[in-house]
């Protein structure tokens, strides 16, 4: 049979995220790294309306004791969440982002290189079959391995029985 005529249901996905059953408490992984650029900062600040001088005026930030172009904690979180998504941990299995708490631990500057360490802290079935609720702690770290931000996402994740039925 000519492979050009196969339906997509006849081809296995190259990548599939983990099911809630596979996301057991204690499971840990780290993401790839990403350097925060000037373009990242200006695009985010302009898009989100973060017109705070700390993010746009290096001399103003210096008078407050900062040593460069300060990056909003919201952007640091977004970059970390993007790194998690790019890891394919949730590819096709993530259903909903339900809740989170977030702590900013230290400043992030343009030029810092970030990565995220994700640790599953709880995984349980939801009230509906075929899905579970997974809680994690994400430690965002800079190039000096300093923790700069921590957040605790609670997500709704597909289960193994749903994945098998979907195949």
C-alpha positions in Angstrom: 0.0 0.0 0.0 1.3 3.4 -0.8 2.0 5.3 2.4 0.6 8.5 0.9 -2.9 6.9 1.1 -2.7 6.0 4.8 -5.1 7.7 7.1 -3.6 9.5 10.1 -5.3 6.9 12.4 -3.1 4.2 10.8 0.2 6.0 11.8 1.6 5.9 15.3 2.4 9.4 16.8 6.1 10.1 17.1 5.5 11.7 20.5 2.9 11.1 23.1 2.7 12.8 26.5 2.4 10.8 29.7 -0.9 9.8 31.1 -1.9 10.7 34.7 -1.1 7.1 35.7 2.5 7.5 34.3 2.9 10.8 36.2 3.6 9.2 39.6 4.6 11.2 42.7 8.3 11.7 42.6 8.7 11.5 38.8 11.1 14.3 37.8 12.5 15.7 34.6 14.3 18.9 33.5 13.6 20.8 30.3 15.9 22.2 27.7 17.5 25.6 28.3 16.5 28.9 26.9 18.2 32.3 27.0 15.9 35.3 27.6 16.5 37.9 24.9 15.8 41.6 24.6 13.2 40.8 22.0 11.5 38.5 24.4 11.3 41.2 27.0 10.1 44.0 24.7 7.5 41.8 22.9 6.1 40.6 26.2 6.1 44.0 27.9 4.3 45.6 24.9 1.8 42.7 24.4 0.9 42.6 28.0 1.0 46.3 28.7 3.7 45.9 31.4 4.7 49.6 31.1 6.6 49.6 34.4 10.0 51.4 34.2 11.7 48.4 35.9 11.2 46.5 32.6 11.9 49.3 30.1 14.5 51.6 31.7 17.8 50.0 32.7 18.9 53.2 34.6 15.7 53.2 36.6 16.2 49.5 37.5 19.8 50.3 38.5 18.5 52.9 41.0 16.5 50.2 42.6 19.5 47.9 43.0 19.0 45.7 39.9 21.9 45.0 37.5 20.3 45.0 34.1 17.0 44.8 32.2 14.7 43.2 34.6 12.3 40.4 33.3 8.8 40.3 34.7 8.0 37.2 36.8 5.0 36.6 34.4 7.4 36.3 31.5 9.7 33.9 33.4 6.7 31.7 34.2 5.6 31.8 30.5 9.1 30.8 29.3 9.2 27.9 31.8 5.7 26.7 30.9 6.7 26.8 27.2 9.8 24.7 28.0 7.6 22.1 29.7 5.2 22.0 26.7 8.2 21.7 24.3 9.4 18.7 26.3 6.3 16.8 25.1 5.5 15.8 28.6 1.8 16.8 28.0 1.6 16.2 24.2 -1.9 15.0 23.5 -2.6 14.1 27.2 -3.0 17.5 28.8 -6.7 18.5 29.1 -6.8 21.6 31.3 -4.7 23.8 33.5 -6.8 24.0 36.7 -4.8 26.0 39.3 -1.4 27.2 40.4 0.5 29.0 43.1 3.7 31.0 42.1 6.6 32.4 44.0 9.3 34.7 42.6 12.6 33.9 44.3 15.1 36.2 42.7 15.4 38.6 39.7 15.8 37.4 36.1 17.6 39.6 33.6 17.8 39.8 29.8 20.6 37.4 29.0 19.8 34.8 31.7 19.5 31.2 30.6 16.6 29.4 32.1 15.5 25.8 32.5 12.7 24.1 34.5 12.9 21.1 36.8 9.4 19.6 37.1 8.6 17.2 40.0 5.2 15.4 40.2 3.9 15.7 43.8 0.5 14.1 43.5 -1.4 12.1 40.9 -5.0 10.9 41.4 -8.0 9.9 39.4 -10.6 12.6 38.7 -14.3 12.3 39.3 -14.8 11.4 35.7 -13.3 8.2 34.1 -10.4 8.4 31.7 -8.6 11.4 33.4 -6.7 12.3 36.5 -5.5 15.3 38.4 -1.8 15.9 38.6 0.0 18.4 40.8 3.7 19.3 40.3 6.3 21.6 41.6 8.3 23.5 38.9 11.6 25.0 39.9 12.8 27.5 37.3 16.6 27.9 37.5 19.1 30.2 35.9 22.6 29.6 34.4 24.1 29.6 37.9 21.6 26.9 39.0 19.9 29.4 41.2 16.2 29.0 41.7 14.5 32.1 40.3 10.8 31.1 40.3 8.6 28.3 41.7 5.1 27.3 40.6 2.8 24.5 41.4 0.5 23.6 38.4 -2.5 21.4 38.9 -3.5 19.9 35.6 -6.2 17.6 34.3 -4.5 14.8 32.3 -5.9 12.0 30.1 -5.7 8.4 31.4 -4.4 5.3 29.8 -7.9 3.9 29.1 -8.8 7.1 27.2 -5.5 7.0 25.2 -6.1 3.3 24.2 -9.7 4.1 23.2 -8.5 7.1 21.1 -5.8 5.0 19.2 
